[in-house]
Amino acid sequence: VYDKGITGNVTFFPNPTHDNLNVKVEMDNKALIDVKVMTVDGRVVQGTTAWGEKGTNTLKLDFSKLAIGVYEVSIFKNNRVIHSGKVSKN
């Protein structure tokens, strides 16, 4: 489900990752977005909040200290999940 303000284009790269994960979000207006990294059991292990501008926005997340495994990366706007996907850490 995509919320108004996000054009629907969200990309996580590289996937799998080792050190840094880039989160690219296309937006059609300025909005505050939250990115949360969760374990498979739902525990939040990392997060960031940033103002997204109209157009392409890229946020970097540091995965270097996370354990090897699969994580759920969710993007929130106005406390609603607007995109979610799985990322592997190797």
C-alpha positions in Angstrom: 0.0 0.0 0.0 1.5 3.3 -1.0 0.6 6.6 0.7 0.2 9.9 -1.1 3.5 11.6 -1.5 5.4 8.4 -2.5 5.3 7.7 -6.3 5.6 4.0 -5.7 9.3 3.6 -6.5 11.3 2.3 -3.6 14.6 0.4 -4.1 17.0 -1.3 -1.6 20.6 -1.8 -2.9 22.9 -3.6 -2.8 20.9 -6.6 -1.8 22.5 -8.7 -0.3 24.6 -6.1 1.5 27.6 -6.3 3.8 28.3 -2.7 5.0 25.9 -0.1 3.8 22.4 -0.4 2.4 21.0 2.4 0.2 17.3 3.1 0.3 16.1 5.0 -2.7 12.6 6.6 -2.5 10.8 8.5 -5.2 8.5 11.2 -3.8 6.0 13.6 -5.4 6.2 16.1 -2.5 8.2 16.9 0.6 7.4 14.6 3.6 9.0 13.2 6.7 9.8 9.5 6.3 10.9 6.9 8.8 13.0 3.8 7.8 13.1 0.9 10.3 15.2 -2.3 10.0 13.6 -5.2 11.9 14.6 -8.8 12.6 12.3 -11.6 11.4 10.7 -11.6 14.9 9.8 -7.9 14.6 12.5 -6.4 16.8 13.7 -3.0 15.6 17.5 -3.0 15.3 18.0 0.2 13.4 16.1 3.2 12.2 16.4 6.7 10.8 14.1 9.6 10.1 14.6 12.2 7.3 12.8 14.8 5.3 12.2 13.5 1.8 12.2 16.1 -1.0 10.2 15.9 -4.2 12.1 13.6 -6.6 14.7 11.0 -5.8 15.9 10.6 -2.2 18.6 8.2 -1.1 19.2 7.3 2.5 22.2 5.2 3.7 21.8 2.6 6.5 24.9 1.1 8.2 24.5 -2.7 8.2 28.1 -3.4 9.2 27.3 -4.1 12.9 24.2 -6.2 12.2 24.4 -10.0 12.4 24.3 -12.0 9.2 20.7 -12.8 8.3 17.5 -11.5 6.7 15.9 -8.2 7.8 12.7 -6.5 7.0 13.1 -2.9 6.0 10.0 -0.8 6.3 9.4 2.8 5.2 6.8 4.8 7.2 5.0 8.0 6.4 2.6 9.4 9.0 3.0 6.3 11.1 1.7 4.1 8.2 3.9 1.5 6.4 4.2 2.7 2.8 6.7 0.1 1.6 8.3 -3.0 3.1 10.9 -5.5 1.7 13.5 -8.1 2.8 17.2 -7.4 2.7 20.0 -10.0 3.3 23.1 -9.2 5.3 26.1 -11.4 4.4 
